[in-house]
Each structure stands twice: as structure tokens, then as C-alpha cells.
Amino acid sequence: FLSLRGWKIIFSKGKLLQKAAAILVGFVRRWLLMFTIGKYDYVFIHREAAPAGPPVFEWIIAKLWRKKIIYDYDDAIWIPVASENNRLAKYVKWFSKVKAICRMAYKVSAGNQFLADFAKPYCKRVEVVPTVVDTEKEHNRVQMQLTGKPAIGWTGTFSTLKYLEILVPVITRLQEKYAFTFVIIANKDPQLPVKDYRFIQWNKETEINDLLSFHVGVMPLLDGEIEKGKCGFKAIQYMALGIPAVVSPVGVNSVIVENGKNGFTAKDEMEWEQRLEELLKNPEMRKKFGEESRTKIESEYSVIATKQHFLNLFA
């Protein structure tokens, strides 16, 4: 919907006129696209055809063109939330359209069971297709756990930086006992008040190399409806690279990370500190968990493992 330039403007502070212009251009592009729908059998829609207003484009595709919509979403996008930089979005996003699009869809592809359960009252054909990574062309290397000073790391966007508040006191206490770096990969530096800290600006070109600076990956979450809708992409990325993950046991996290086998779950500060300390002290455990993690992702959360399941949506 948005150009790369438009996307950068939308997620910055202020610039209301530029944001409006970027959205207007997106709507024009979508309207022009409607005239090309006739030559297709299926239309795959990820999240929504437009980020504001009712599902007009979806209605045109399903009712006027009579095409089969494959509707895919990987977050609890029906819950009314908006980023700090776009508070007005809460009033124009039309969150109720998720139900309407599910009703119009031929099939719904949901990223986890929680998301699938939401769609089932509105669509007869609902499939769980998990978030995956390409273990052959991208996530195709592993962390060498037995070398170098250890690092605990987190990756994400500015909208999820709030979850790091859970970890700051834990990291502070652990750095009093162990020499390790706390690494953040994001599009904004949270400037955390911890001693040995490194921020890496997220860059698609260097993402894999940057992630491989981690020896342990973390994914703290709150236990809410929004969080239950998350599909564990951080954990999947870490684990694909042989990096054991410590995660909050919320939603699909407890399915991806098998506690004590390929990583750990941690429900409170005490458990976070215990689990991270175990992995900091024991590089052999990190190596074993990393190997188990890689195996899990290859067998269940890779492009190869889910390819046919995805293609079956178009049948």
C-alpha cells in the first residue's frame, strides 16, 4: 500500500500533511489495481488491502469481481491499538473490518491457533500457517556458541521496545556477576540504562550477521490479548541461527520454545534471571539448545517444511 518513502514517513513523528499524501497515493494505487483483478483466480490479502477505512477493496474483489480471497494475518489486528507516533490512526483504521474480511474470504490463513480461533465463526475454511524463515538462503548459518564473550540480544521495532522494561533490572543484576553484552537490534535506540550495552540499527542487508552476534535471544512479553496474537517471529529467527531463546510463556511462544529442551520460558523476573544465568554460565548448554533449536525450526517453521501447506491454500 505504501511506498518505502511513505512507510518511513508514516512511522515518524508529526508530518501530518506528508502522511496524508502518502496514504492518498496508496489509495490511488489500490484503485488502479482493482481494474487488473479480472485476470486472477485468487487474491491473497495480508492483513488488509488498505490501512484505513472500511473493507471497500475487499468487497469489490469478493462481490463485484467474485474472486476467491485468501486472507492472511499474523497479529491480533482486530484489537484497537495505535502507535505513539500515530494516535489518530485508532479512529480511522476500522478494526471491525477484520471480521468482515473473514466473512468475504474463501480461506483464512492465521499465524497461530489464537488467531485462527478468532476467524472460525466468520469463515468455514481456516488454516494455521505459522510464520517461517528461509533456512536455506537466509537463516542458513549457526552461532558458534563456544567462542567469544557471550551476548544476550533482542530484536524488534519501536512499537515493541516497551517489553524490554521487563528485562532491564534482570540484565543489570546479571552484569554485576558476569561479563556479557546486551545487544539491541531495532529501528530506534531505546538507550537502556545497562552497563555493557550495544545498539545496532536494523538493516535488512546485515540482519543475519547482526543476529549472529547473539549467544542467547530473548523475547519478553506481557500476558494480554495482543501478545497472544503474536507469532513468535523473534524466537523463530534466533532458533534458526542456533541461538537458544528465553521467552515469556505467552501464546505460541510455549509451542515454539520447548522449555529445557531447546530453550527456556520465564514467567517472572526471578525465572528470567535464573534462566539467563544458566545459559551465561554454560556454553555447552547453549550449544546443545542451539542445535535442538535449529532442528525444530527446520522441521516446523521453515519455508521448506510449510511450503505445501501454504500452496494448499490455493486449492
Beta strands, then each sheet from edge to edge (+ up, - down):
strand 1: 42-46
strand 2: 68-73
strand 3: 107-110
strand 4: 126-128
strand 5: 151-155
strand 6: 181-186
strand 7: 197-201
strand 8: 216-219
strand 9: 245-247
strand 10: 263-265
sheet 1: 1+ 2+ 3+ 4+
sheet 2: 7+ 6+ 5+ 8+ 9+ 10+
end
